[in-house]
Amino acid sequence: MFPKSATSRLGPNGDPLWRKDSLDLFGQVEAKGDSELFKSSLECEALDKPVGSNASKPTAKRWEAIFSEEASKRQPSSIKAAARAAAEPGMISLGAGAPSAAYFPFKEVDVKVSNSLNDSVETEASESVLHMAKYDFKAGVNDYGLDVALNYGQGTGSAQMIRFVTEHTELLHDPPYADWGCCLTVGSTAAWDSTLRIFCNKGDYILVENYAFASALETAWPQGIKTLGVEMDEQGMIPSKLDDLLCNWDEQARGARKPFLLYMVPTGQNPTGATQSLARRKAIYCVAQKHNLYIVEDEPYYYLQLPKYRQNQALDSSHVDGLIPSYLSLDMDGRVLRMDSLSKVLSPGVRMGWVTASQQVIEKFVRQNETSSQHPSGFSQVIVFKLLNHHWGHLGFFKWLESIQREYTWRRDVFAKACDKFLPKDFVDWIPTHAGMFQWIEIKWKSHPLYTTGSDHSIIQQSVFDSAIRNKVFVTPGSCFWAENDAVQDRMFFRATFASASKENLTEAARRFAVAIKEEFI
């Protein structure tokens, strides 16, 4: 499912053709992690055309006008700025506040990783051991030792991980402007919190999908930031509705300036499972250009794009031909901030992801990190780097992502087939998802007996939820995802997650929910 243009730019050893030899800076504490060091810019003799043209691309638009008061006041760390002199050859540094690695009690770490998605298969060929130790840096062979990983680092994250995610981003998305860069995050929830602090002031509105990721909403509200939902269909946000809302914005009536920040989950949207087609993405990008919106593309499910569900098709019998191009890959202006996460493809507990945006925006993330999270855990960074760079390489990572996609395909299919079999279509409706891990199920709530007695949406939703709980199946009420707390909802939904339950339990869950629906409506 990965584009040939990506794999064709990898050498025989799986490294990008433009990668330079391992830099000496990899052995340094607090080594500079800057995407400019790792992007392609020169022609490669192995190809008929340049492997990258970053040097000849246009630069991003300037966004200083929409940075928040807080972000505008943040200055570079004075200590880190002064410490750059320590990197000069022959320098004896007495200025850094980094402790000596000699006193770290962690001398070496071995991590056993699976080479298969099936944990029940335990053979020598199905698993490998990743070894990490102090003082074992060797340029071009072992690029990351515990003495470096467990010390302080830069606000970008380690140079080692920045190199990998920068290469991955260029291979897969190849942003069409020159001055883009990456910065590690402690997961996308933390990245979203930083985004709001960088762009928004108290009282601002941000635009989101009508049903949006609950944590994204709950991060904004306590900061005094208001969320405004844009109507959706089976492909997510509707461009014409977005345009109408902005064309008719009344600052006096709304009590706030016109929104300039647009947050979306374009692929396998949480909670609806909707996935925007390429045409839909292009249309929304055009609206963003018209109204000078800055787009936040939150994509934890991007690699979980699934083939179209066919009711009578055998499991695992189809595949995704190719990934839908990202907003980042369409972004001529530098108006997109892309948030990537390893939570859904490696594990949530590694607490690591990255953002990609223009360097002016990345600089604000670095400033924010320097006074908050600093960077992801050193243990997480070194373990993930050893896995992605040394054990798998880019091609191996692509293959792993493809295997994850196949796993979620059969899970989706099992649950969809069970819904087809059990759910009473007179009272519920659903469209099998094409990405992610969620199935959005609509309840025809006005057919509920309580509706005729005057009960409102919330009462009937609670009654259906309680019935599901009595039947030992948990599904999340759609009201948890309403973009506007006080909005009156005319439709009722529940979100079901097919990510982790067994085949048997996925089928049984659909049967139990069907029983609950029948108890409520019949």
Solvent accessible surface area in square Angstrom, and as a share of the most:
residue,aa,sasa,rsa
1,M,31,0.14
2,F,22,0.09
3,P,50,0.31
4,K,174,0.74
5,S,70,0.45
6,A,0,0.00
7,T,50,0.29
8,S,64,0.41
9,R,27,0.10
10,L,20,0.10
11,G,14,0.13
12,P,151,0.95
13,N,114,0.59
14,G,11,0.11
15,D,36,0.19
16,P,4,0.03
17,L,49,0.24
18,W,30,0.11
19,R,48,0.17
20,K,126,0.53
21,D,128,0.66
22,S,19,0.12
23,L,46,0.23
24,D,112,0.58
25,L,32,0.16
26,F,1,0.00
27,G,30,0.29
28,Q,75,0.33
29,V,63,0.36
30,E,45,0.20
31,A,12,0.09
32,K,123,0.52
33,G,2,0.02
34,D,36,0.19
35,S,2,0.01
36,E,92,0.41
37,L,63,0.31
38,F,13,0.05
39,K,11,0.05
40,S,1,0.01
41,S,58,0.37
42,L,135,0.67
43,E,141,0.63
44,C,25,0.15
45,E,181,0.81
46,A,73,0.57
47,L,52,0.26
48,D,157,0.81
49,K,147,0.62
50,P,59,0.37
51,V,3,0.02
52,G,6,0.06
53,S,48,0.31
54,N,8,0.04
55,A,86,0.66
56,S,95,0.62
57,K,32,0.14
58,P,72,0.46
59,T,94,0.55
60,A,9,0.07
61,K,83,0.35
62,R,152,0.55
63,W,5,0.02
64,E,86,0.39
65,A,99,0.77
66,I,21,0.11
67,F,19,0.08
68,S,2,0.01
69,E,112,0.50
70,E,59,0.27
71,A,3,0.02
72,S,64,0.41
73,K,151,0.64
74,R,68,0.25
75,Q,131,0.58
76,P,64,0.40
77,S,30,0.19
78,S,91,0.59
79,I,128,0.65
80,K,36,0.15
81,A,39,0.30
82,A,74,0.58
83,A,40,0.31
84,R,169,0.62
85,A,50,0.39
86,A,41,0.32
87,A,70,0.54
88,E,97,0.44
89,P,136,0.86
90,G,81,0.78
91,M,91,0.41
92,I,148,0.75
93,S,56,0.36
94,L,170,0.85
95,G,69,0.66
96,A,52,0.40
97,G,71,0.68
98,A,32,0.25
99,P,70,0.44
100,S,54,0.35
101,A,14,0.11
102,A,62,0.48
103,Y,180,0.68
104,F,27,0.11
105,P,110,0.69
106,F,95,0.40
107,K,141,0.60
108,E,107,0.48
109,V,35,0.20
110,D,88,0.45
111,V,37,0.21
112,K,134,0.57
113,V,21,0.12
114,S,40,0.26
115,N,63,0.32
116,S,37,0.24
117,L,62,0.31
118,N,74,0.38
119,D,116,0.60
120,S,95,0.62
121,V,68,0.39
122,E,138,0.62
123,T,75,0.43
124,E,165,0.74
125,A,90,0.70
126,S,12,0.08
127,E,53,0.24
128,S,29,0.18
129,V,88,0.50
130,L,14,0.07
131,H,89,0.40
132,M,1,0.00
133,A,14,0.11
134,K,23,0.10
135,Y,137,0.52
136,D,41,0.21
137,F,67,0.28
138,K,129,0.55
139,A,53,0.41
140,G,57,0.55
141,V,98,0.57
142,N,23,0.12
143,D,6,0.03
144,Y,4,0.01
145,G,1,0.01
146,L,0,0.00
147,D,23,0.12
148,V,18,0.10
149,A,5,0.04
150,L,39,0.19
151,N,15,0.08
152,Y,110,0.42
153,G,13,0.13
154,Q,43,0.19
155,G,1,0.01
156,T,18,0.11
157,G,1,0.00
158,S,16,0.10
159,A,1,0.01
160,Q,4,0.02
161,M,1,0.00
162,I,0,0.00
163,R,9,0.03
164,F,2,0.01
165,V,1,0.01
166,T,0,0.00
167,E,1,0.01
168,H,1,0.01
169,T,2,0.01
170,E,0,0.00
171,L,5,0.02
172,L,23,0.11
173,H,9,0.04
174,D,56,0.29
175,P,0,0.00
176,P,27,0.17
177,Y,0,0.00
178,A,17,0.13
179,D,33,0.17
180,W,0,0.00
181,G,0,0.00
182,C,2,0.01
183,C,0,0.00
184,L,1,0.01
185,T,9,0.05
186,V,39,0.23
187,G,0,0.00
188,S,18,0.12
189,T,67,0.39
190,A,41,0.32
191,A,3,0.02
192,W,6,0.02
193,D,41,0.21
194,S,12,0.08
195,T,0,0.00
196,L,0,0.00
197,R,89,0.32
198,I,2,0.01
199,F,0,0.00
200,C,11,0.06
201,N,43,0.22
202,K,175,0.74
203,G,26,0.25
204,D,9,0.04
205,Y,30,0.12
206,I,1,0.00
207,L,0,0.00
208,V,1,0.01
209,E,1,0.00
210,N,47,0.24
211,Y,16,0.06
212,A,0,0.00
213,F,59,0.24
214,A,19,0.15
215,S,41,0.27
216,A,3,0.03
217,L,2,0.01
218,E,97,0.44
219,T,25,0.15
220,A,0,0.00
221,W,77,0.27
222,P,112,0.71
223,Q,44,0.19
224,G,22,0.21
225,I,4,0.02
226,K,85,0.36
227,T,9,0.06
228,L,10,0.05
229,G,12,0.12
230,V,2,0.01
231,E,86,0.39
232,M,28,0.12
233,D,50,0.26
234,E,114,0.51
235,Q,58,0.26
236,G,1,0.01
237,M,0,0.00
238,I,31,0.16
239,P,22,0.14
240,S,67,0.43
241,K,84,0.36
242,L,0,0.00
243,D,29,0.15
244,D,75,0.39
245,L,33,0.16
246,L,3,0.02
247,C,73,0.44
248,N,114,0.58
249,W,32,0.11
250,D,72,0.37
251,E,97,0.43
252,Q,173,0.77
253,A,84,0.65
254,R,95,0.35
255,G,61,0.59
256,A,13,0.10
257,R,93,0.34
258,K,73,0.31
259,P,4,0.02
260,F,18,0.07
261,L,1,0.00
262,L,0,0.00
263,Y,1,0.00
264,M,0,0.00
265,V,4,0.02
266,P,0,0.00
267,T,0,0.00
268,G,0,0.00
269,Q,2,0.01
270,N,7,0.04
271,P,0,0.00
272,T,20,0.12
273,G,4,0.04
274,A,10,0.08
275,T,21,0.12
276,Q,2,0.01
277,S,37,0.24
278,L,62,0.31
279,A,75,0.58
280,R,33,0.12
281,R,0,0.00
282,K,100,0.43
283,A,39,0.31
284,I,0,0.00
285,Y,13,0.05
286,C,78,0.47
287,V,15,0.09
288,A,0,0.00
289,Q,76,0.34
290,K,128,0.54
291,H,25,0.11
292,N,71,0.36
293,L,0,0.00
294,Y,0,0.00
295,I,0,0.00
296,V,0,0.00
297,E,0,0.00
298,D,9,0.04
299,E,2,0.01
300,P,16,0.10
301,Y,7,0.03
302,Y,5,0.02
303,Y,7,0.02
304,L,0,0.00
305,Q,9,0.04
306,L,10,0.05
307,P,11,0.07
308,K,126,0.53
309,Y,24,0.09
310,R,124,0.45
311,Q,107,0.48
312,N,147,0.76
313,Q,45,0.20
314,A,72,0.55
315,L,60,0.30
316,D,90,0.47
317,S,69,0.44
318,S,32,0.21
319,H,125,0.56
320,V,15,0.09
321,D,130,0.67
322,G,36,0.35
323,L,24,0.12
324,I,41,0.21
325,P,52,0.33
326,S,1,0.00
327,Y,0,0.00
328,L,0,0.00
329,S,31,0.20
330,L,37,0.18
331,D,0,0.00
332,M,105,0.47
333,D,24,0.12
334,G,0,0.00
335,R,6,0.02
336,V,0,0.00
337,L,0,0.00
338,R,1,0.00
339,M,1,0.00
340,D,3,0.02
341,S,9,0.06
342,L,2,0.01
343,S,14,0.09
344,K,59,0.25
345,V,5,0.03
346,L,44,0.22
347,S,41,0.27
348,P,81,0.51
349,G,64,0.62
350,V,31,0.18
351,R,93,0.34
352,M,1,0.01
353,G,0,0.00
354,W,6,0.02
355,V,0,0.00
356,T,0,0.00
357,A,0,0.00
358,S,0,0.00
359,Q,49,0.22
360,Q,18,0.08
361,V,0,0.00
362,I,7,0.03
363,E,61,0.28
364,K,29,0.12
365,F,2,0.01
366,V,14,0.08
367,R,24,0.09
368,Q,13,0.06
369,N,12,0.06
370,E,18,0.08
371,T,97,0.56
372,S,68,0.44
373,S,53,0.34
374,Q,58,0.26
375,H,31,0.14
376,P,1,0.01
377,S,62,0.40
378,G,11,0.11
379,F,71,0.30
380,S,18,0.12
381,Q,4,0.02
382,V,1,0.00
383,I,46,0.23
384,V,3,0.02
385,F,0,0.00
386,K,10,0.04
387,L,18,0.09
388,L,2,0.01
389,N,19,0.10
390,H,73,0.33
391,H,58,0.26
392,W,44,0.15
393,G,10,0.10
394,H,1,0.00
395,L,71,0.35
396,G,17,0.16
397,F,2,0.01
398,F,3,0.01
399,K,121,0.51
400,W,44,0.15
401,L,0,0.00
402,E,43,0.19
403,S,17,0.11
404,I,17,0.09
405,Q,6,0.03
406,R,125,0.46
407,E,60,0.27
408,Y,27,0.10
409,T,5,0.03
410,W,35,0.12
411,R,40,0.14
412,R,3,0.01
413,D,8,0.04
414,V,15,0.09
415,F,14,0.06
416,A,2,0.01
417,K,60,0.25
418,A,4,0.03
419,C,0,0.00
420,D,28,0.14
421,K,153,0.65
422,F,47,0.20
423,L,7,0.04
424,P,20,0.12
425,K,118,0.50
426,D,109,0.57
427,F,35,0.14
428,V,2,0.01
429,D,74,0.38
430,W,29,0.10
431,I,114,0.58
432,P,30,0.19
433,T,7,0.04
434,H,79,0.35
435,A,0,0.00
436,G,0,0.00
437,M,16,0.07
438,F,9,0.04
439,Q,5,0.02
440,W,29,0.10
441,I,1,0.00
442,E,33,0.15
443,I,1,0.01
444,K,81,0.34
445,W,22,0.08
446,K,94,0.40
447,S,61,0.39
448,H,7,0.03
449,P,70,0.44
450,L,61,0.30
451,Y,84,0.32
452,T,118,0.69
453,T,104,0.61
454,G,66,0.64
455,S,21,0.13
456,D,76,0.39
457,H,17,0.08
458,S,62,0.40
459,I,92,0.47
460,I,0,0.00
461,Q,16,0.07
462,Q,94,0.42
463,S,27,0.17
464,V,0,0.00
465,F,39,0.16
466,D,53,0.28
467,S,0,0.00
468,A,0,0.00
469,I,76,0.39
470,R,155,0.56
471,N,29,0.15
472,K,153,0.65
473,V,14,0.08
474,F,139,0.58
475,V,8,0.05
476,T,21,0.12
477,P,19,0.12
478,G,1,0.01
479,S,35,0.23
480,C,66,0.40
481,F,7,0.03
482,W,39,0.14
483,A,2,0.01
484,E,49,0.22
485,N,110,0.56
486,D,128,0.66
487,A,31,0.24
488,V,146,0.84
489,Q,25,0.11
490,D,94,0.49
491,R,130,0.47
492,M,0,0.00
493,F,19,0.08
494,F,1,0.00
495,R,42,0.15
496,A,6,0.05
497,T,64,0.37
498,F,1,0.00
499,A,19,0.14
500,S,100,0.65
501,A,36,0.28
502,S,49,0.31
503,K,93,0.39
504,E,125,0.56
505,N,87,0.45
506,L,4,0.02
507,T,51,0.29
508,E,50,0.22
509,A,28,0.22
510,A,1,0.01
511,R,95,0.35
512,R,81,0.29
513,F,5,0.02
514,A,3,0.02
515,V,49,0.28
516,A,0,0.00
517,I,0,0.00
518,K,87,0.37
519,E,95,0.42
520,E,22,0.10
521,F,14,0.06
522,I,147,0.75
